[in-house]
């Protein structure tokens, strides 16, 4: 009772002073705990480095617990981790060179050696494979396609992952031909449903080889070529029809965008109708009572092509129908720290244009660090950019092991605040990734299950192009496919 009375006699100022003292004591304890934790990590890291340097001559591979310690240490002192990983990369290269030297000596002697030596050789080969696997874990290379990984980069707790955009001329050529063949096939199927008294004697197989299309299915080849010619004419207004290449492959190379504009669907439908109804070798048969077969075919083809290529929004308004020849893929992460997809693994070799970092929440960054493999180092550039005026070049910091190919590290020290990424479905993850397999922008635009506005935007020329938002990386100066991945950036929750 007396205590309660005493509390009531305290002034408001005294209460506030007591609260402040309690808060200061709490914060002091927190700082002390943080200092103890960091000292513990530094001490363990120092011991691990000493042990590693002793064993690396015989086995330079970092184990799982060592990688976990590195991940903790990089949040305290990313510079120390970066310097150490460069040593690790050098040791990996030296070890791989030794293994290669042994293999080069042993292989010529195979006809003269016995079972025992064969077993030794097998063991050495397994060691070589293990090096590749652990190089992947170290972010230095490896993976099923040799693509780079980033075990020390962004994780699924704070990030959705990374979105990449790239160009692939060969794939685009195949996709264009396949798209034209598929749209023609759809038009034929729709015609069969609506007109039983007219039969178009062309069948587009479900599977075919584009390389042998002309020999295997000449009618389909001609149809695809006629579609391509009209698109080519539109994309190259300065070239007369007499100058159009003879080969379909050459015509395809002159087409600049995916999709087809509504304004040339009439010409396409007419050209195909002329081919189908050519008097010298008609590709249709009609019942005796049919008097307007040509016009019927023309109108049916036009309706089908319009359905395929004239896109509409949810209000029925027509949308632009062409996109740049760009592909998009999402490397999404799992929020489960035990999952193999908790960090980004094995980034494919492609001719990348840009990549977007996709935080789930507001994130602080003071060091951006990337590795790149199979690049033209004399001309390659990597820039960190944002939706505002921000534009900084990442600097070349070093070159890694020759054993796994030349791998270059680029870094930028910059205090940045990354806002939550908005152009993604918040339910998307490694377990629910609609773009785990790359799609063209045209494929995304046509996919009713995807929100195209997440991935593309309309350019000033009326053609859809990639949409870059938030914090993103752009690449230039490389003509061949390359791989890249974060090396050891420094992120923290805001």
Secondary structure in CASP SS format (residue, H / E / C, confidence):
PFRMAT SS
TARGET T0000
AUTHOR 0000-0000-0000
METHOD secondary structure of the structure
MODEL  1
X C 1.00
X H 1.00
X H 1.00
X H 1.00
X H 1.00
X H 1.00
X H 1.00
X H 1.00
X C 1.00
X C 1.00
X C 1.00
X H 1.00
X H 1.00
X H 1.00
X H 1.00
X H 1.00
X H 1.00
X H 1.00
X H 1.00
X H 1.00
X H 1.00
X H 1.00
X H 1.00
X H 1.00
X H 1.00
X H 1.00
X H 1.00
X H 1.00
X H 1.00
X H 1.00
X H 1.00
X H 1.00
X H 1.00
X H 1.00
X H 1.00
X H 1.00
X H 1.00
X H 1.00
X H 1.00
X H 1.00
X H 1.00
X H 1.00
X H 1.00
X H 1.00
X H 1.00
X H 1.00
X H 1.00
X H 1.00
X H 1.00
X H 1.00
X H 1.00
X H 1.00
X H 1.00
X H 1.00
X H 1.00
X C 1.00
X C 1.00
X C 1.00
X C 1.00
X C 1.00
X C 1.00
X C 1.00
X C 1.00
X H 1.00
X H 1.00
X H 1.00
X H 1.00
X H 1.00
X H 1.00
X H 1.00
X H 1.00
X H 1.00
X H 1.00
X H 1.00
X C 1.00
X C 1.00
X C 1.00
X H 1.00
X H 1.00
X H 1.00
X H 1.00
X H 1.00
X H 1.00
X H 1.00
X H 1.00
X H 1.00
X H 1.00
X H 1.00
X H 1.00
X H 1.00
X H 1.00
X H 1.00
X H 1.00
X H 1.00
X H 1.00
X H 1.00
X H 1.00
X H 1.00
X H 1.00
X H 1.00
X H 1.00
X H 1.00
X H 1.00
X H 1.00
X H 1.00
X H 1.00
X H 1.00
X C 1.00
X C 1.00
X H 1.00
X H 1.00
X H 1.00
X C 1.00
X C 1.00
X H 1.00
X H 1.00
X H 1.00
X H 1.00
X H 1.00
X H 1.00
X H 1.00
X H 1.00
X H 1.00
X H 1.00
X H 1.00
X H 1.00
X H 1.00
X H 1.00
X H 1.00
X H 1.00
X H 1.00
X H 1.00
X H 1.00
X H 1.00
X H 1.00
X H 1.00
X H 1.00
X C 1.00
X C 1.00
X C 1.00
X C 1.00
X C 1.00
X C 1.00
X C 1.00
X C 1.00
X C 1.00
X C 1.00
X E 1.00
X E 1.00
X E 1.00
X C 1.00
X C 1.00
X C 1.00
X C 1.00
X C 1.00
X C 1.00
X C 1.00
X C 1.00
X E 1.00
X E 1.00
X E 1.00
X E 1.00
X E 1.00
X E 1.00
X E 1.00
X E 1.00
X E 1.00
X C 1.00
X H 1.00
X H 1.00
X H 1.00
X H 1.00
X H 1.00
X H 1.00
X H 1.00
X H 1.00
X H 1.00
X H 1.00
X H 1.00
X H 1.00
X H 1.00
X H 1.00
X H 1.00
X H 1.00
X H 1.00
X H 1.00
X H 1.00
X H 1.00
X H 1.00
X H 1.00
X H 1.00
X H 1.00
X H 1.00
X H 1.00
X C 1.00
X C 1.00
X C 1.00
X E 1.00
X E 1.00
X E 1.00
X C 1.00
X C 1.00
X C 1.00
X C 1.00
X C 1.00
X C 1.00
X C 1.00
X C 1.00
X C 1.00
X H 1.00
X H 1.00
X H 1.00
X H 1.00
X H 1.00
X H 1.00
X H 1.00
X C 1.00
X H 1.00
X H 1.00
X H 1.00
X H 1.00
X H 1.00
X H 1.00
X H 1.00
X H 1.00
X H 1.00
X H 1.00
X H 1.00
X H 1.00
X H 1.00
X H 1.00
X H 1.00
X H 1.00
X H 1.00
X H 1.00
X C 1.00
X C 1.00
X C 1.00
X C 1.00
X C 1.00
X H 1.00
X H 1.00
X H 1.00
X C 1.00
X C 1.00
X C 1.00
X C 1.00
X H 1.00
X H 1.00
X H 1.00
X H 1.00
X H 1.00
X H 1.00
X C 1.00
X C 1.00
X C 1.00
X E 1.00
X E 1.00
X E 1.00
X C 1.00
X C 1.00
X H 1.00
X H 1.00
X H 1.00
X H 1.00
X H 1.00
X H 1.00
X H 1.00
X H 1.00
X H 1.00
X H 1.00
X H 1.00
X H 1.00
X H 1.00
X H 1.00
X H 1.00
X C 1.00
X C 1.00
X C 1.00
X C 1.00
X C 1.00
X C 1.00
X C 1.00
X E 1.00
X E 1.00
X E 1.00
X C 1.00
X C 1.00
X C 1.00
X C 1.00
X C 1.00
X C 1.00
X H 1.00
X H 1.00
X H 1.00
X H 1.00
X H 1.00
X H 1.00
X H 1.00
X H 1.00
X H 1.00
X H 1.00
X H 1.00
X H 1.00
X H 1.00
X H 1.00
X H 1.00
X H 1.00
X H 1.00
X C 1.00
X C 1.00
X E 1.00
X C 1.00
X C 1.00
X C 1.00
X C 1.00
X C 1.00
X E 1.00
X C 1.00
X C 1.00
X C 1.00
X E 1.00
X E 1.00
X E 1.00
X C 1.00
X C 1.00
X E 1.00
X E 1.00
X E 1.00
X E 1.00
X E 1.00
X E 1.00
X C 1.00
X C 1.00
X C 1.00
X C 1.00
X C 1.00
X C 1.00
X C 1.00
X H 1.00
X H 1.00
X H 1.00
X C 1.00
X E 1.00
X E 1.00
X E 1.00
X E 1.00
X C 1.00
X C 1.00
X E 1.00
X E 1.00
X E 1.00
X E 1.00
X E 1.00
X E 1.00
X E 1.00
X E 1.00
X E 1.00
X E 1.00
X C 1.00
X C 1.00
X C 1.00
X E 1.00
X E 1.00
X E 1.00
X E 1.00
X E 1.00
X E 1.00
X E 1.00
X E 1.00
X E 1.00
X E 1.00
X E 1.00
X C 1.00
X C 1.00
X C 1.00
X C 1.00
X C 1.00
X C 1.00
X C 1.00
X E 1.00
X E 1.00
X E 1.00
X E 1.00
X E 1.00
X E 1.00
X C 1.00
X C 1.00
X C 1.00
X C 1.00
X E 1.00
X E 1.00
X E 1.00
X C 1.00
X E 1.00
X E 1.00
X E 1.00
X E 1.00
X E 1.00
X C 1.00
X C 1.00
X C 1.00
X C 1.00
X C 1.00
X C 1.00
X C 1.00
X E 1.00
X E 1.00
X E 1.00
X E 1.00
X E 1.00
X E 1.00
X E 1.00
X E 1.00
X E 1.00
X E 1.00
X E 1.00
X E 1.00
X C 1.00
X C 1.00
X C 1.00
X C 1.00
X C 1.00
X C 1.00
X C 1.00
X C 1.00
X C 1.00
X C 1.00
X E 1.00
X C 1.00
X C 1.00
X E 1.00
X C 1.00
X C 1.00
X C 1.00
X C 1.00
X C 1.00
X C 1.00
X E 1.00
X E 1.00
X H 1.00
X H 1.00
X H 1.00
X H 1.00
X H 1.00
X H 1.00
X C 1.00
X C 1.00
X C 1.00
X C 1.00
X C 1.00
X H 1.00
X H 1.00
X H 1.00
X C 1.00
X E 1.00
X E 1.00
X E 1.00
X C 1.00
X C 1.00
X C 1.00
X C 1.00
X C 1.00
X E 1.00
X E 1.00
X E 1.00
X C 1.00
X C 1.00
X C 1.00
X C 1.00
X E 1.00
X E 1.00
X E 1.00
X E 1.00
X E 1.00
X E 1.00
X C 1.00
X C 1.00
X C 1.00
X C 1.00
X C 1.00
X E 1.00
X E 1.00
X E 1.00
X E 1.00
X E 1.00
X C 1.00
X C 1.00
X C 1.00
X E 1.00
X E 1.00
X E 1.00
X E 1.00
X C 1.00
END
